[in-house]
Amino acid sequence: MLIKYEIVCIVSGEFSEEEVKEVESNLSTLLSSNDAQSAQTKIWGKRTLAYPINKNDEGYYIQANFDMSQNKIKNVDDALRFDQKIIRYLIVKDDLFGKVPVKRKKKEATIES
């Protein structure tokens, strides 16, 4: 069974845009080698971090959305952990993808006499 996942990686701000594109292509290759389906990656660009990470004040954000079986995600996690250019990453299940939020009815105020 395939599960929808989302990854957000932060690449150190000391690298050039070409090196960040190389990290993005490595991420795409990593996902395809682990049988990810409908993988889409996007570079958000260079942004100031909320707090310093490993003495970095800026970083490039890369996002990837994909479908993958649950037993393969550990391989992706291990590969990202050992990539020296990535200073932080997060993998989450995208459970809410395609779901419409449910509107709740407001409770009417009742006056007790």
N, CA, C and O atoms as CSV, one atom per row, in Angstrom:
chain,resi,resn,atom,element,x,y,z
A,1,MET,N,N,0.840,-1.185,0.000
A,1,MET,CA,C,0.000,0.000,0.000
A,1,MET,C,C,0.886,1.249,0.000
A,1,MET,O,O,1.835,1.353,0.778
A,2,LEU,N,N,0.566,2.170,-0.865
A,2,LEU,CA,C,1.345,3.401,-0.966
A,2,LEU,C,C,0.789,4.464,-0.028
A,2,LEU,O,O,-0.423,4.615,0.123
A,3,ILE,N,N,1.694,5.186,0.589
A,3,ILE,CA,C,1.336,6.258,1.518
A,3,ILE,C,C,1.908,7.553,0.972
A,3,ILE,O,O,3.018,7.567,0.438
A,4,LYS,N,N,1.163,8.637,1.100
A,4,LYS,CA,C,1.640,9.946,0.653
A,4,LYS,C,C,2.564,10.531,1.716
A,4,LYS,O,O,2.228,10.552,2.900
A,5,TYR,N,N,3.732,11.007,1.281
A,5,TYR,CA,C,4.713,11.615,2.175
A,5,TYR,C,C,5.099,12.988,1.654
A,5,TYR,O,O,4.943,13.296,0.473
A,6,GLU,N,N,5.607,13.799,2.568
A,6,GLU,CA,C,6.184,15.088,2.213
A,6,GLU,C,C,7.505,15.234,2.961
A,6,GLU,O,O,7.594,14.926,4.150
A,7,ILE,N,N,8.527,15.706,2.254
A,7,ILE,CA,C,9.836,15.971,2.853
A,7,ILE,C,C,10.153,17.442,2.655
A,7,ILE,O,O,9.955,17.989,1.570
A,8,VAL,N,N,10.644,18.076,3.703
A,8,VAL,CA,C,11.207,19.418,3.585
A,8,VAL,C,C,12.635,19.336,4.109
A,8,VAL,O,O,12.867,18.925,5.246
A,9,CYS,N,N,13.591,19.731,3.268
A,9,CYS,CA,C,15.016,19.722,3.620
A,9,CYS,C,C,15.526,21.151,3.650
A,9,CYS,O,O,15.071,22.002,2.885
A,10,ILE,N,N,16.475,21.404,4.540
A,10,ILE,CA,C,17.172,22.688,4.557
A,10,ILE,C,C,18.630,22.411,4.222
A,10,ILE,O,O,19.322,21.672,4.923
A,11,VAL,N,N,19.078,23.026,3.127
A,11,VAL,CA,C,20.470,22.911,2.689
A,11,VAL,C,C,21.209,24.137,3.197
A,11,VAL,O,O,20.673,25.245,3.160
A,12,SER,N,N,22.416,23.952,3.664
A,12,SER,CA,C,23.211,25.048,4.208
A,12,SER,C,C,23.278,26.213,3.227
A,12,SER,O,O,23.413,26.008,2.021
A,13,GLY,N,N,23.185,27.437,3.747
A,13,GLY,CA,C,23.212,28.637,2.926
A,13,GLY,C,C,24.568,28.957,2.343
A,13,GLY,O,O,24.680,29.857,1.511
A,14,GLU,N,N,25.610,28.240,2.760
A,14,GLU,CA,C,26.952,28.505,2.224
A,14,GLU,C,C,27.148,27.945,0.825
A,14,GLU,O,O,28.124,28.288,0.158
A,15,PHE,N,N,26.243,27.093,0.370
A,15,PHE,CA,C,26.394,26.477,-0.943
A,15,PHE,C,C,25.772,27.354,-2.022
A,15,PHE,O,O,24.900,28.177,-1.746
A,16,SER,N,N,26.233,27.164,-3.256
A,16,SER,CA,C,25.705,27.931,-4.387
A,16,SER,C,C,24.386,27.314,-4.862
A,16,SER,O,O,24.020,26.209,-4.461
A,17,GLU,N,N,23.686,28.049,-5.719
A,17,GLU,CA,C,22.413,27.550,-6.237
A,17,GLU,C,C,22.607,26.297,-7.091
A,17,GLU,O,O,21.734,25.430,-7.123
A,18,GLU,N,N,23.738,26.195,-7.779
A,18,GLU,CA,C,24.014,25.003,-8.586
A,18,GLU,C,C,24.160,23.774,-7.689
A,18,GLU,O,O,23.684,22.691,-8.028
A,19,GLU,N,N,24.817,23.950,-6.548
A,19,GLU,CA,C,24.970,22.830,-5.610
A,19,GLU,C,C,23.628,22.449,-4.991
A,19,GLU,O,O,23.388,21.277,-4.702
A,20,VAL,N,N,22.756,23.434,-4.788
A,20,VAL,CA,C,21.421,23.147,-4.255
A,20,VAL,C,C,20.607,22.378,-5.295
A,20,VAL,O,O,19.867,21.459,-4.942
A,21,LYS,N,N,20.734,22.742,-6.566
A,21,LYS,CA,C,20.049,21.998,-7.628
A,21,LYS,C,C,20.573,20.568,-7.704
A,21,LYS,O,O,19.825,19.642,-8.018
A,22,GLU,N,N,21.856,20.395,-7.417
A,22,GLU,CA,C,22.435,19.053,-7.379
A,22,GLU,C,C,21.830,18.239,-6.229
A,22,GLU,O,O,21.551,17.051,-6.392
A,23,VAL,N,N,21.628,18.872,-5.074
A,23,VAL,CA,C,20.991,18.186,-3.942
A,23,VAL,C,C,19.560,17.807,-4.309
A,23,VAL,O,O,19.098,16.719,-3.967
A,24,GLU,N,N,18.856,18.703,-5.006
A,24,GLU,CA,C,17.485,18.403,-5.434
A,24,GLU,C,C,17.461,17.215,-6.397
A,24,GLU,O,O,16.608,16.337,-6.272
A,25,SER,N,N,18.381,17.181,-7.346
A,25,SER,CA,C,18.418,16.051,-8.285
A,25,SER,C,C,18.811,14.760,-7.568
A,25,SER,O,O,18.309,13.689,-7.909
A,26,ASN,N,N,19.706,14.848,-6.575
A,26,ASN,CA,C,20.056,13.665,-5.775
A,26,ASN,C,C,18.846,13.162,-4.997
A,26,ASN,O,O,18.653,11.955,-4.857
A,27,LEU,N,N,18.028,14.092,-4.487
A,27,LEU,CA,C,16.813,13.708,-3.767
A,27,LEU,C,C,15.834,13.024,-4.716
A,27,LEU,O,O,15.231,12.013,-4.356
A,28,SER,N,N,15.670,13.560,-5.918
A,28,SER,CA,C,14.789,12.934,-6.911
A,28,SER,C,C,15.275,11.535,-7.274
A,28,SER,O,O,14.476,10.606,-7.397
A,29,THR,N,N,16.583,11.387,-7.444
A,29,THR,CA,C,17.166,10.077,-7.754
A,29,THR,C,C,16.969,9.103,-6.600
A,29,THR,O,O,16.653,7.932,-6.812
A,30,LEU,N,N,17.157,9.591,-5.384
A,30,LEU,CA,C,16.956,8.760,-4.196
A,30,LEU,C,C,15.518,8.263,-4.116
A,30,LEU,O,O,15.275,7.093,-3.819
A,31,LEU,N,N,14.573,9.149,-4.380
A,31,LEU,CA,C,13.165,8.763,-4.320
A,31,LEU,C,C,12.825,7.748,-5.409
A,31,LEU,O,O,12.141,6.761,-5.141
A,32,SER,N,N,13.293,7.981,-6.626
A,32,SER,CA,C,12.978,7.048,-7.715
A,32,SER,C,C,13.653,5.690,-7.505
A,32,SER,O,O,13.090,4.661,-7.878
A,33,SER,N,N,14.848,5.675,-6.914
A,33,SER,CA,C,15.525,4.398,-6.659
A,33,SER,C,C,14.842,3.596,-5.552
A,33,SER,O,O,15.055,2.389,-5.436
A,34,ASN,N,N,14.027,4.261,-4.743
A,34,ASN,CA,C,13.271,3.571,-3.697
A,34,ASN,C,C,11.799,3.420,-4.072
A,34,ASN,O,O,10.937,3.301,-3.202
A,35,ASP,N,N,11.522,3.425,-5.371
A,35,ASP,CA,C,10.187,3.153,-5.924
A,35,ASP,C,C,9.130,4.173,-5.514
A,35,ASP,O,O,7.971,3.813,-5.310
A,36,ALA,N,N,9.517,5.432,-5.392
A,36,ALA,CA,C,8.531,6.478,-5.119
A,36,ALA,C,C,7.740,6.744,-6.391
A,36,ALA,O,O,8.288,6.734,-7.493
A,37,GLN,N,N,6.456,6.981,-6.222
A,37,GLN,CA,C,5.608,7.283,-7.368
A,37,GLN,C,C,5.110,8.712,-7.265
A,37,GLN,O,O,4.938,9.243,-6.168
A,38,SER,N,N,4.880,9.325,-8.402
A,38,SER,CA,C,4.403,10.710,-8.539
A,38,SER,C,C,5.214,11.676,-7.668
A,38,SER,O,O,4.651,12.517,-6.967
A,39,ALA,N,N,6.533,11.544,-7.723
A,39,ALA,CA,C,7.417,12.409,-6.932
A,39,ALA,C,C,7.556,13.770,-7.600
A,39,ALA,O,O,7.802,13.865,-8.802
A,40,GLN,N,N,7.395,14.814,-6.808
A,40,GLN,CA,C,7.559,16.187,-7.280
A,40,GLN,C,C,8.454,16.910,-6.292
A,40,GLN,O,O,8.198,16.887,-5.088
A,41,THR,N,N,9.500,17.554,-6.791
A,41,THR,CA,C,10.383,18.325,-5.920
A,41,THR,C,C,10.349,19.780,-6.343
A,41,THR,O,O,10.138,20.104,-7.512
A,42,LYS,N,N,10.561,20.653,-5.366
A,42,LYS,CA,C,10.546,22.085,-5.641
A,42,LYS,C,C,11.519,22.779,-4.697
A,42,LYS,O,O,11.557,22.480,-3.503
A,43,ILE,N,N,12.304,23.707,-5.237
A,43,ILE,CA,C,13.204,24.518,-4.415
A,43,ILE,C,C,12.468,25.800,-4.046
A,43,ILE,O,O,12.019,26.536,-4.925
A,44,TRP,N,N,12.343,26.065,-2.757
A,44,TRP,CA,C,11.662,27.275,-2.290
A,44,TRP,C,C,12.572,28.490,-2.322
A,44,TRP,O,O,12.095,29.625,-2.337
A,45,GLY,N,N,13.862,28.264,-2.333
A,45,GLY,CA,C,14.813,29.370,-2.365
A,45,GLY,C,C,15.529,29.547,-1.039
A,45,GLY,O,O,15.335,28.778,-0.098
A,46,LYS,N,N,16.360,30.577,-0.985
A,46,LYS,CA,C,17.167,30.851,0.202
A,46,LYS,C,C,16.362,31.718,1.163
A,46,LYS,O,O,15.797,32.740,0.773
A,47,ARG,N,N,16.317,31.295,2.425
A,47,ARG,CA,C,15.551,32.016,3.440
A,47,ARG,C,C,16.358,32.119,4.726
A,47,ARG,O,O,17.246,31.311,4.997
A,48,THR,N,N,16.024,33.128,5.501
A,48,THR,CA,C,16.644,33.293,6.811
A,48,THR,C,C,16.008,32.303,7.779
A,48,THR,O,O,14.785,32.173,7.828
A,49,LEU,N,N,16.831,31.615,8.539
A,49,LEU,CA,C,16.336,30.639,9.507
A,49,LEU,C,C,15.852,31.347,10.767
A,49,LEU,O,O,16.349,32.420,11.108
A,50,ALA,N,N,14.894,30.755,11.449
A,50,ALA,CA,C,14.361,31.334,12.680
A,50,ALA,C,C,15.413,31.338,13.784
A,50,ALA,O,O,15.415,32.220,14.643
A,51,TYR,N,N,16.290,30.368,13.761
A,51,TYR,CA,C,17.391,30.278,14.723
A,51,TYR,C,C,18.566,29.601,14.017
A,51,TYR,O,O,18.361,28.844,13.068
A,52,PRO,N,N,19.781,29.862,14.466
A,52,PRO,CA,C,20.943,29.255,13.801
A,52,PRO,C,C,20.959,27.728,13.949
A,52,PRO,O,O,20.689,27.188,15.021
A,53,ILE,N,N,21.280,27.059,12.852
A,53,ILE,CA,C,21.442,25.606,12.847
A,53,ILE,C,C,22.867,25.327,12.384
A,53,ILE,O,O,23.228,25.652,11.253
A,54,ASN,N,N,23.669,24.732,13.245
A,54,ASN,CA,C,25.084,24.449,12.933
A,54,ASN,C,C,25.804,25.698,12.418
A,54,ASN,O,O,26.541,25.638,11.434
A,55,LYS,N,N,25.586,26.810,13.083
A,55,LYS,CA,C,26.199,28.105,12.762
A,55,LYS,C,C,25.766,28.658,11.404
A,55,LYS,O,O,26.468,29.485,10.822
A,56,ASN,N,N,24.619,28.211,10.897
A,56,ASN,CA,C,24.057,28.727,9.649
A,56,ASN,C,C,22.860,29.610,9.979
A,56,ASN,O,O,21.970,29.201,10.724
A,57,ASP,N,N,22.838,30.824,9.423
A,57,ASP,CA,C,21.710,31.732,9.613
A,57,ASP,C,C,20.746,31.693,8.435
A,57,ASP,O,O,19.611,32.156,8.549
A,58,GLU,N,N,21.185,31.144,7.301
A,58,GLU,CA,C,20.358,31.050,6.108
A,58,GLU,C,C,20.432,29.640,5.546
A,58,GLU,O,O,21.397,28.909,5.771
A,59,GLY,N,N,19.392,29.280,4.811
A,59,GLY,CA,C,19.388,27.967,4.191
A,59,GLY,C,C,18.444,27.925,3.008
A,59,GLY,O,O,17.513,28.725,2.910
A,60,TYR,N,N,18.692,26.985,2.112
A,60,TYR,CA,C,17.819,26.748,0.963
A,60,TYR,C,C,16.822,25.657,1.340
A,60,TYR,O,O,17.204,24.611,1.866
A,61,TYR,N,N,15.549,25.905,1.068
A,61,TYR,CA,C,14.507,24.931,1.370
A,61,TYR,C,C,14.171,24.135,0.111
A,61,TYR,O,O,14.019,24.698,-0.973
A,62,ILE,N,N,14.057,22.822,0.271
A,62,ILE,CA,C,13.642,21.934,-0.814
A,62,ILE,C,C,12.473,21.101,-0.298
A,62,ILE,O,O,12.545,20.520,0.784
A,63,GLN,N,N,11.397,21.049,-1.080
A,63,GLN,CA,C,10.216,20.276,-0.709
A,63,GLN,C,C,10.010,19.165,-1.727
A,63,GLN,O,O,10.241,19.355,-2.921
A,64,ALA,N,N,9.571,17.999,-1.248
A,64,ALA,CA,C,9.249,16.876,-2.135
A,64,ALA,C,C,7.967,16.213,-1.654
A,64,ALA,O,O,7.810,15.945,-0.463
A,65,ASN,N,N,7.059,15.952,-2.575
A,65,ASN,CA,C,5.835,15.198,-2.302
A,65,ASN,C,C,5.882,13.929,-3.139
A,65,ASN,O,O,6.256,13.973,-4.311
A,66,PHE,N,N,5.504,12.798,-2.548
A,66,PHE,CA,C,5.603,11.529,-3.266
A,66,PHE,C,C,4.772,10.474,-2.564
A,66,PHE,O,O,4.349,10.650,-1.422
A,67,ASP,N,N,4.544,9.361,-3.278
A,67,ASP,CA,C,3.879,8.175,-2.739
A,67,ASP,C,C,4.924,7.071,-2.641
A,67,ASP,O,O,5.707,6.854,-3.565
A,68,MET,N,N,4.922,6.373,-1.500
A,68,MET,CA,C,5.916,5.313,-1.300
A,68,MET,C,C,5.368,4.300,-0.304
A,68,MET,O,O,4.552,4.633,0.556
A,69,SER,N,N,5.831,3.056,-0.432
A,69,SER,CA,C,5.445,2.052,0.552
A,69,SER,C,C,6.175,2.335,1.865
A,69,SER,O,O,7.277,2.882,1.878
A,70,GLN,N,N,5.547,1.960,2.936
A,70,GLN,CA,C,6.046,2.305,4.269
A,70,GLN,C,C,7.400,1.671,4.575
A,70,GLN,O,O,8.199,2.257,5.306
A,71,ASN,N,N,7.669,0.497,4.036
A,71,ASN,CA,C,8.935,-0.178,4.360
A,71,ASN,C,C,10.137,0.427,3.634
A,71,ASN,O,O,11.270,0.068,3.957
A,72,LYS,N,N,9.942,1.324,2.672
A,72,LYS,CA,C,11.058,1.950,1.943
A,72,LYS,C,C,11.457,3.307,2.517
A,72,LYS,O,O,12.535,3.809,2.199
A,73,ILE,N,N,10.624,3.903,3.347
A,73,ILE,CA,C,10.891,5.267,3.823
A,73,ILE,C,C,12.123,5.305,4.728
A,73,ILE,O,O,12.782,6.340,4.822
A,74,LYS,N,N,12.440,4.205,5.387
A,74,LYS,CA,C,13.631,4.137,6.244
A,74,LYS,C,C,14.902,4.344,5.425
A,74,LYS,O,O,15.844,4.979,5.898
A,75,ASN,N,N,14.939,3.812,4.200
A,75,ASN,CA,C,16.107,4.005,3.327
A,75,ASN,C,C,16.300,5.482,2.989
A,75,ASN,O,O,17.426,5.980,2.969
A,76,VAL,N,N,15.201,6.172,2.724
A,76,VAL,CA,C,15.264,7.605,2.411
A,76,VAL,C,C,15.741,8.379,3.634
A,76,VAL,O,O,16.576,9.276,3.522
A,77,ASP,N,N,15.210,8.032,4.796
A,77,ASP,CA,C,15.599,8.696,6.041
A,77,ASP,C,C,17.097,8.535,6.307
A,77,ASP,O,O,17.774,9.497,6.669
A,78,ASP,N,N,17.605,7.329,6.127
A,78,ASP,CA,C,19.037,7.079,6.350
A,78,ASP,C,C,19.911,7.865,5.378
A,78,ASP,O,O,20.942,8.412,5.771
A,79,ALA,N,N,19.504,7.924,4.115
A,79,ALA,CA,C,20.299,8.647,3.116
A,79,ALA,C,C,20.322,10.146,3.406
A,79,ALA,O,O,21.359,10.790,3.245
A,80,LEU,N,N,19.197,10.703,3.829
A,80,LEU,CA,C,19.152,12.135,4.144
A,80,LEU,C,C,19.976,12.452,5.390
A,80,LEU,O,O,20.591,13.514,5.478
A,81,ARG,N,N,19.987,11.545,6.338
A,81,ARG,CA,C,20.727,11.761,7.578
A,81,ARG,C,C,22.228,11.903,7.323
A,81,ARG,O,O,22.905,12.665,8.013
A,82,PHE,N,N,22.746,11.174,6.340
A,82,PHE,CA,C,24.183,11.178,6.086
A,82,PHE,C,C,24.611,12.148,4.990
A,82,PHE,O,O,25.793,12.202,4.652
A,83,ASP,N,N,23.685,12.911,4.432
A,83,ASP,CA,C,24.040,13.921,3.429
A,83,ASP,C,C,24.589,15.147,4.152
A,83,ASP,O,O,23.881,15.766,4.946
A,84,GLN,N,N,25.836,15.499,3.888
A,84,GLN,CA,C,26.519,16.582,4.603
A,84,GLN,C,C,25.988,17.967,4.248
A,84,GLN,O,O,26.154,18.907,5.024
A,85,LYS,N,N,25.354,18.105,3.091
A,85,LYS,CA,C,24.849,19.419,2.682
A,85,LYS,C,C,23.515,19.758,3.338
A,85,LYS,O,O,23.162,20.932,3.455
A,86,ILE,N,N,22.775,18.743,3.765
A,86,ILE,CA,C,21.466,18.955,4.394
A,86,ILE,C,C,21.677,19.139,5.890
A,86,ILE,O,O,22.198,18.254,6.568
A,87,ILE,N,N,21.260,20.315,6.403
A,87,ILE,CA,C,21.464,20.587,7.826
A,87,ILE,C,C,20.246,20.207,8.669
A,87,ILE,O,O,20.368,20.020,9.879
A,88,ARG,N,N,19.076,20.090,8.043
A,88,ARG,CA,C,17.871,19.685,8.769
A,88,ARG,C,C,16.867,19.164,7.752
A,88,ARG,O,O,16.805,19.667,6.630
A,89,TYR,N,N,16.080,18.162,8.131
A,89,TYR,CA,C,15.019,17.658,7.256
A,89,TYR,C,C,13.884,17.112,8.104
A,89,TYR,O,O,14.059,16.800,9.282
A,90,LEU,N,N,12.722,17.004,7.484
A,90,LEU,CA,C,11.552,16.460,8.164
A,90,LEU,C,C,10.742,15.665,7.151
A,90,LEU,O,O,10.457,16.145,6.054
A,91,ILE,N,N,10.376,14.446,7.529
A,91,ILE,CA,C,9.527,13.596,6.694
A,91,ILE,C,C,8.207,13.418,7.432
A,91,ILE,O,O,8.191,13.004,8.591
A,92,VAL,N,N,7.104,13.731,6.765
A,92,VAL,CA,C,5.785,13.569,7.380
A,92,VAL,C,C,4.866,12.824,6.422
A,92,VAL,O,O,5.022,12.895,5.202
A,93,LYS,N,N,3.903,12.107,7.001
A,93,LYS,CA,C,2.847,11.506,6.198
A,93,LYS,C,C,1.875,12.615,5.833
A,93,LYS,O,O,1.498,13.430,6.675
A,94,ASP,N,N,1.483,12.636,4.590
A,94,ASP,CA,C,0.573,13.672,4.106
A,94,ASP,C,C,-0.849,13.116,4.142
A,94,ASP,O,O,-1.455,12.870,3.099
A,95,ASP,N,N,-1.374,12.920,5.353
A,95,ASP,CA,C,-2.691,12.313,5.528
A,95,ASP,C,C,-3.827,13.202,5.045
A,95,ASP,O,O,-4.870,12.695,4.633
A,96,LEU,N,N,-3.649,14.501,5.086
A,96,LEU,CA,C,-4.731,15.420,4.766
A,96,LEU,C,C,-4.804,15.763,3.288
A,96,LEU,O,O,-5.663,16.546,2.884
A,97,PHE,N,N,-3.920,15.194,2.470
A,97,PHE,CA,C,-3.887,15.508,1.049
A,97,PHE,C,C,-5.208,15.107,0.397
A,97,PHE,O,O,-5.605,13.943,0.457
A,98,GLY,N,N,-5.881,16.061,-0.220
A,98,GLY,CA,C,-7.114,15.787,-0.944
A,98,GLY,C,C,-8.365,15.742,-0.089
A,98,GLY,O,O,-9.458,15.557,-0.623
A,99,LYS,N,N,-8.242,15.904,1.211
A,99,LYS,CA,C,-9.418,15.891,2.068
A,99,LYS,C,C,-9.941,17.305,2.245
A,99,LYS,O,O,-9.175,18.262,2.350
A,100,VAL,N,N,-11.252,17.415,2.275
A,100,VAL,CA,C,-11.889,18.715,2.453
A,100,VAL,C,C,-12.181,18.897,3.937
A,100,VAL,O,O,-12.732,17.994,4.568
A,101,PRO,N,N,-11.823,20.047,4.508
A,101,PRO,CA,C,-12.109,20.252,5.921
A,101,PRO,C,C,-13.615,20.271,6.184
A,101,PRO,O,O,-14.394,20.787,5.383
A,102,VAL,N,N,-13.995,19.712,7.297
A,102,VAL,CA,C,-15.403,19.638,7.669
A,102,VAL,C,C,-15.763,20.882,8.465
A,102,VAL,O,O,-15.079,21.253,9.419
A,103,LYS,N,N,-16.848,21.515,8.051
A,103,LYS,CA,C,-17.309,22.686,8.793
A,103,LYS,C,C,-18.197,22.209,9.930
A,103,LYS,O,O,-19.095,21.389,9.740
A,104,ARG,N,N,-17.931,22.730,11.092
A,104,ARG,CA,C,-18.726,22.359,12.257
A,104,ARG,C,C,-19.841,23.370,12.448
A,104,ARG,O,O,-19.685,24.561,12.177
A,105,LYS,N,N,-20.952,22.870,12.915
A,105,LYS,CA,C,-22.074,23.762,13.187
A,105,LYS,C,C,-21.831,24.456,14.517
A,105,LYS,O,O,-21.341,23.858,15.475
A,106,LYS,N,N,-22.185,25.722,14.547
A,106,LYS,CA,C,-22.057,26.461,15.797
A,106,LYS,C,C,-23.189,26.059,16.728
A,106,LYS,O,O,-24.334,25.882,16.313
A,107,LYS,N,N,-22.838,25.922,17.984
A,107,LYS,CA,C,-23.860,25.608,18.971
A,107,LYS,C,C,-24.644,26.876,19.263
A,107,LYS,O,O,-24.082,27.955,19.456
A,108,GLU,N,N,-25.945,26.712,19.288
A,108,GLU,CA,C,-26.782,27.865,19.600
A,108,GLU,C,C,-26.829,28.040,21.106
A,108,GLU,O,O,-26.905,27.076,21.868
A,109,ALA,N,N,-26.784,29.273,21.501
A,109,ALA,CA,C,-26.842,29.570,22.932
A,109,ALA,C,C,-28.259,29.312,23.432
A,109,ALA,O,O,-29.238,29.757,22.834
A,110,THR,N,N,-28.344,28.593,24.529
A,110,THR,CA,C,-29.658,28.337,25.122
A,110,THR,C,C,-29.730,29.052,26.456
A,110,THR,O,O,-28.787,29.042,27.247
A,111,ILE,N,N,-30.848,29.656,26.676
A,111,ILE,CA,C,-31.061,30.374,27.935
A,111,ILE,C,C,-31.922,29.499,28.825
A,111,ILE,O,O,-33.031,29.104,28.467
A,112,GLU,N,N,-31.377,29.212,29.990
A,112,GLU,CA,C,-32.127,28.390,30.933
A,112,GLU,C,C,-32.928,29.302,31.842
A,112,GLU,O,O,-32.407,30.276,32.385
A,113,SER,N,N,-34.212,28.973,32.001
A,113,SER,CA,C,-35.069,29.801,32.859
A,113,SER,C,C,-35.305,29.144,34.179
A,113,SER,O,O,-36.003,29.698,35.028
